[in-house]
Amino acid sequence: QVQLVESGGGLVQPGGSLRLSCAASGSIFSIYAMGWYRQVPGKQRELVAHITSGGSTSYADSVKGRFTISRDNVKNTVALQMNSLKPEDTAVYYCNADIRDWDGVDLVSWGQGTQVTVSS
């Protein structure tokens, strides 16, 4: 079994910064891509940032230049540094990982979500 646990959400003023972290644990043989998604009520979950096992990154146009995704392949963690936050960044943020476990099964795992609220 694999678990993803997020931390770092909260309330921040417009223009402020937050750093989200996500730690993967359990029966992990290897982790391929990792990513951060976000969702607001009534809308589909959207990809915010993505990082491959080799460190290649991609971002949603709405966050380019403001958010940075990084990962630690030894600690099995992924982080999202969010700067210059805007009210429209308010959402529940979810960590995601493509994992192969020790039984050779490929899994798509999700964290429980962490609320980010950008408001004055």
Stockholm file with secondary structure:
# STOCKHOLM 1.0

chainA/1-120         QVQLVESGGGLVQPGGSLRLSCAASGSIFSIYAMGWYRQVPGKQRELVAHITSGGSTSYADSVKGRFTISRDNVKNTVALQMNSLKPEDTAVYYCNADIRDWDGVDLVSWGQGTQVTVSS
#=GR chainA/1-120 SS CEEEEEECCEEECTTCCEEEEEEEEESEEEEEEEEEEEECTTSCCEEEEEECTTCCEEECTTTTTTEEEEEETTTTEEEEEECSCCGGGCEEEEEEEEEEETTSCEEEEECCCEEEEECC
#=GC SS_cons         CEEEEEECCEEECTTCCEEEEEEEEESEEEEEEEEEEEECTTSCCEEEEEECTTCCEEECTTTTTTEEEEEETTTTEEEEEECSCCGGGCEEEEEEEEEEETTSCEEEEECCCEEEEECC
//
